[in-house]
């Protein structure tokens, strides 16, 4: 397996691991609190990944990366992580968590949309309808009674901030995926361990600023260990390698299945009964993102 195929395969594994993030994260935040759960996940993940880099002799490769990549992509990574976990943790119910997760999964469409100005990719006229389909899917999932702006606004008044944080997360991850390719596409390794540690330090600071009640159980410890190692350390390192050196178009295409996978796993793990609007909205996000994918081609 050549290097490009290996990195592409790692991107596919990242997508599969991310499918479990929504359900496990919500369960953990309910026990430990939003900021406590997130800070513990990233503190453990950051320490593990940095220790691996130091003992494997990879620290030299990281410090040779461009400052633009480390600072720019690092800031986007941290804002993405904080926004995502705040969105999940502050959702009013487990059902709203699924809706918030769907907003976050606008990032595949946004990634391809932003690839046009950032990576100079070529786009056809179907790009805009594809984006509208994806946004329409989120709107449908959030209203519960169809695509109605008045109803959507009414729902937002009852708890708009989780949706806002989820959208900020989606936009940040789309920017990160494109800018990592632009600023460090030829680099031998990325700086994900530093980004994870930066996210941990930010979340720990917020945790001390806003104390929370915690309830440590055997289940919460197991969930923490799983979240730190698999959807965090491994998945984000895999994705960084895929968007920098792999077949970005292919992994972006397969990432359209993430909303469906995430909704299935989260609804089973959290015991949430889902309505037709959530599933139809999820399908619209996938179809809209796929339309975006078919509308964008790499230059050359």
C-alpha positions as CSV (number, residue, x, y, z in Angstrom):
1,X,0.0,0.0,0.0
2,X,1.5,3.3,-1.0
3,X,1.6,6.4,1.2
4,X,-1.4,8.1,-0.4
5,X,-3.6,5.0,-0.2
6,X,-2.6,4.4,3.4
7,X,-3.5,8.0,4.4
8,X,-6.8,7.7,2.5
9,X,-7.6,4.5,4.4
10,X,-6.8,6.2,7.7
11,X,-9.3,8.9,6.7
12,X,-12.0,6.3,6.2
13,X,-11.2,4.8,9.7
14,X,-11.5,8.3,11.2
15,X,-15.0,8.6,9.7
16,X,-16.1,5.3,11.2
17,X,-14.7,6.2,14.6
18,X,-16.4,9.7,14.6
19,X,-19.8,7.9,14.1
20,X,-19.7,7.1,17.8
21,X,-18.7,10.6,19.1
22,X,-22.2,12.0,19.5
23,X,-23.7,9.3,21.6
24,X,-20.7,8.7,23.9
25,X,-20.0,12.4,24.3
26,X,-23.6,13.1,25.4
27,X,-23.6,10.2,27.9
28,X,-20.3,11.4,29.4
29,X,-21.3,15.1,29.6
30,X,-24.5,14.1,31.5
31,X,-22.4,12.4,34.2
32,X,-19.4,14.7,34.4
33,X,-20.6,18.1,33.1
34,X,-19.9,19.6,29.7
35,X,-16.5,21.2,30.4
36,X,-15.3,18.5,32.8
37,X,-16.0,15.7,30.3
38,X,-14.4,17.6,27.4
39,X,-11.4,18.7,29.4
40,X,-10.8,15.1,30.7
41,X,-11.1,13.7,27.2
42,X,-8.6,16.1,25.6
43,X,-6.2,16.2,28.5
44,X,-5.9,12.4,28.4
45,X,-5.8,12.4,24.6
46,X,-3.3,15.2,24.4
47,X,-0.9,13.6,27.0
48,X,-1.1,10.2,25.2
49,X,-0.4,11.6,21.7
50,X,2.4,13.9,22.9
51,X,4.0,11.1,24.8
52,X,3.9,8.9,21.7
53,X,5.5,11.7,19.6
54,X,8.3,12.2,22.1
55,X,9.1,8.5,22.5
56,X,8.9,7.8,18.8
57,X,11.3,10.7,17.9
58,X,8.7,12.6,15.9
59,X,8.9,15.9,17.8
60,X,11.5,17.2,15.4
61,X,9.1,16.8,12.5
62,X,6.5,18.9,14.3
63,X,8.7,21.8,15.1
64,X,9.7,22.0,11.4
65,X,6.1,22.6,10.4
66,X,5.2,26.1,9.3
67,X,4.1,28.6,12.0
68,X,1.1,29.5,9.8
69,X,-0.1,25.9,9.9
70,X,0.5,25.4,13.6
71,X,-1.1,28.7,14.7
72,X,-3.9,28.9,12.1
73,X,-5.0,25.3,12.1
74,X,-4.3,25.0,15.8
75,X,-6.7,27.8,16.6
76,X,-9.4,26.4,14.3
77,X,-9.0,23.0,15.9
78,X,-9.4,24.4,19.4
79,X,-12.4,26.5,18.6
80,X,-14.0,23.4,16.8
81,X,-13.5,21.2,19.8
82,X,-14.8,23.7,22.4
83,X,-17.8,24.6,20.2
84,X,-18.7,21.0,19.5
85,X,-18.6,19.8,23.1
86,X,-20.5,22.9,24.3
87,X,-23.2,22.3,21.7
88,X,-23.5,18.6,22.8
89,X,-23.4,19.3,26.5
90,X,-25.9,22.3,26.5
91,X,-28.5,20.6,24.3
92,X,-31.8,20.6,26.2
93,X,-32.5,16.9,25.6
94,X,-31.0,13.8,24.1
95,X,-33.2,14.3,21.0
96,X,-31.9,17.8,20.6
97,X,-28.4,16.3,20.7
98,X,-29.2,14.4,17.5
99,X,-30.4,17.6,15.9
100,X,-27.3,19.5,17.0
101,X,-25.1,16.7,15.7
102,X,-26.8,17.0,12.3
103,X,-25.9,20.7,12.2
104,X,-22.3,19.9,12.9
105,X,-22.4,17.4,10.0
106,X,-22.8,20.3,7.6
107,X,-19.0,20.3,7.5
108,X,-18.6,18.0,4.5
109,X,-20.6,20.3,2.3
110,X,-18.9,23.4,3.8
111,X,-15.5,21.7,3.2
112,X,-16.2,21.4,-0.5
113,X,-17.7,24.8,-0.7
114,X,-14.7,26.4,0.8
115,X,-12.3,24.3,-1.2
116,X,-13.2,26.4,-4.3
117,X,-11.7,29.7,-3.0
118,X,-9.0,28.1,-0.7
119,X,-7.7,25.2,-2.8
120,X,-8.7,26.7,-6.2
121,X,-10.9,23.7,-7.0
122,X,-13.3,23.9,-9.9
123,X,-17.1,23.9,-9.2
124,X,-20.2,23.5,-11.3
125,X,-23.5,25.3,-10.9
126,X,-24.9,22.4,-8.9
127,X,-22.7,23.3,-5.9
128,X,-25.2,25.9,-4.6
129,X,-28.3,23.6,-4.8
130,X,-26.3,20.9,-3.0
131,X,-25.5,23.3,-0.1
132,X,-29.1,24.4,0.0
133,X,-30.2,20.8,0.3
134,X,-27.8,20.2,3.2
135,X,-29.0,23.3,5.0
136,X,-32.6,22.4,4.3
137,X,-32.1,19.0,5.9
138,X,-30.9,20.7,9.1
139,X,-33.9,23.0,9.0
140,X,-36.3,20.1,8.7
141,X,-34.7,18.1,11.5
142,X,-34.8,21.1,13.8
143,X,-38.5,22.1,13.2
144,X,-40.1,18.6,13.5
145,X,-43.1,19.8,11.3
146,X,-41.5,20.6,8.0
147,X,-39.4,23.4,6.5
148,X,-41.0,26.5,8.2
149,X,-38.9,29.5,9.1
150,X,-41.4,30.6,11.7
151,X,-41.4,27.3,13.4
152,X,-37.6,27.0,13.2
153,X,-37.2,30.5,14.8
154,X,-39.7,29.4,17.5
155,X,-37.6,26.4,18.3
156,X,-34.4,28.4,18.4
157,X,-35.9,30.7,21.0
158,X,-36.3,27.7,23.3
159,X,-32.6,26.9,23.0
160,X,-30.7,28.4,20.1
161,X,-27.2,28.3,21.4
162,X,-26.5,24.6,20.9
163,X,-27.3,25.0,17.2
164,X,-25.1,28.1,16.9
165,X,-22.1,26.3,18.6
166,X,-22.7,23.3,16.3
167,X,-22.6,25.5,13.2
168,X,-19.5,27.3,14.4
169,X,-17.9,23.8,14.8
170,X,-18.9,22.8,11.3
171,X,-17.5,26.0,9.8
172,X,-14.2,25.6,11.8
173,X,-13.7,22.0,10.7
174,X,-14.3,22.8,7.1
175,X,-11.8,25.6,7.2
176,X,-9.3,23.4,9.1
177,X,-9.6,20.6,6.5
178,X,-8.9,22.9,3.6
179,X,-6.2,25.0,5.3
180,X,-4.3,21.9,6.6
181,X,-4.1,20.8,2.9
182,X,-2.9,24.2,1.8
183,X,-0.4,25.0,4.5
184,X,1.0,21.5,5.3
185,X,0.0,19.3,2.4
186,X,3.5,18.0,1.8
187,X,4.6,17.7,5.4
188,X,5.6,14.3,6.7
189,X,3.5,14.6,9.8
190,X,0.9,17.0,11.3
191,X,0.6,18.7,14.6
192,X,-2.5,17.1,16.0
193,X,-0.9,16.1,19.3
194,X,-0.2,19.8,19.9
195,X,-3.7,20.7,18.8
196,X,-5.2,18.2,21.2
197,X,-3.1,19.5,24.1
198,X,-4.1,23.1,23.2
199,X,-7.7,22.1,23.3
200,X,-7.2,20.4,26.7
201,X,-5.6,23.5,28.2
202,X,-8.4,25.7,26.9
203,X,-11.1,23.4,28.2
204,X,-9.4,23.0,31.6
205,X,-9.2,26.8,32.0
206,X,-12.9,27.1,31.1
207,X,-13.7,24.2,33.6
208,X,-12.1,26.1,36.5
209,X,-13.8,29.3,35.5
210,X,-17.2,27.5,35.4
211,X,-17.3,24.7,38.1
212,X,-19.5,21.7,37.5
213,X,-20.9,18.9,39.5
214,X,-19.5,15.5,38.5
215,X,-20.5,11.9,39.1
216,X,-17.7,9.4,38.4
217,X,-18.9,5.9,37.7
218,X,-17.3,2.8,36.1
219,X,-19.3,3.6,32.9
220,X,-18.0,7.2,32.8
221,X,-14.4,6.0,33.2
222,X,-14.8,3.5,30.4
223,X,-16.5,6.1,28.2
224,X,-13.7,8.6,28.9
225,X,-11.0,6.0,28.0
226,X,-12.8,5.1,24.7
227,X,-13.4,8.7,23.7
228,X,-9.8,9.8,24.4
229,X,-8.2,7.0,22.5
230,X,-10.4,6.2,19.5
231,X,-12.6,9.1,18.3
232,X,-10.0,11.6,19.5
233,X,-6.3,10.5,19.4
234,X,-6.6,8.1,16.5
235,X,-9.4,9.6,14.5
236,X,-8.1,13.2,14.4
237,X,-4.6,12.0,13.6
238,X,-5.9,9.8,10.8
239,X,-8.0,12.6,9.4
240,X,-5.2,15.1,9.5
241,X,-3.0,12.7,7.5
242,X,-5.8,12.1,5.0
243,X,-6.6,15.7,4.2
244,X,-2.9,16.6,3.9
245,X,-1.6,13.7,1.8
246,X,-4.5,11.3,1.0
247,X,-7.3,11.4,-1.6
248,X,-9.2,14.3,-0.1
249,X,-12.1,14.0,-2.6
250,X,-12.7,10.3,-1.7
251,X,-12.6,10.7,2.1
252,X,-14.8,13.8,1.8
253,X,-17.3,11.8,-0.2
254,X,-17.4,9.0,2.3
255,X,-17.7,11.5,5.2
256,X,-21.3,12.1,3.9
257,X,-22.3,8.8,5.6
258,X,-21.2,10.1,9.0
259,X,-24.5,11.8,9.9
260,X,-26.4,8.5,9.2
261,X,-23.9,6.5,11.1
262,X,-23.9,9.0,14.0
263,X,-27.6,9.2,14.3
264,X,-28.0,5.3,14.3
265,X,-25.3,4.8,17.0
266,X,-26.4,7.8,19.1
267,X,-30.1,6.9,19.0
268,X,-29.4,3.3,20.1
269,X,-26.8,4.1,22.7
270,X,-28.8,7.0,24.2
271,X,-32.2,5.2,23.8
272,X,-33.7,8.0,21.8
273,X,-36.8,7.5,19.6
274,X,-36.4,9.5,16.4
275,X,-39.1,11.0,14.3
276,X,-39.4,11.0,10.5
277,X,-38.2,14.6,10.2
278,X,-34.8,13.7,11.7
279,X,-34.2,10.8,9.4
280,X,-35.4,12.8,6.3
281,X,-33.3,15.7,7.4
282,X,-30.3,13.5,7.8
283,X,-30.8,12.0,4.3
284,X,-31.1,15.5,2.8
285,X,-27.8,16.5,4.5
286,X,-26.1,13.4,2.9
287,X,-27.7,14.0,-0.6
288,X,-26.8,17.7,-0.4
289,X,-23.3,17.0,0.5
290,X,-23.0,14.3,-2.2
291,X,-24.3,16.9,-4.7
292,X,-21.6,19.2,-3.5
293,X,-19.0,16.5,-4.0
294,X,-20.0,15.8,-7.6
295,X,-19.9,19.6,-8.2
296,X,-16.3,20.1,-7.2
297,X,-13.2,18.9,-8.9
298,X,-9.5,19.3,-8.1
299,X,-7.6,21.7,-10.3
300,X,-5.5,20.3,-13.1
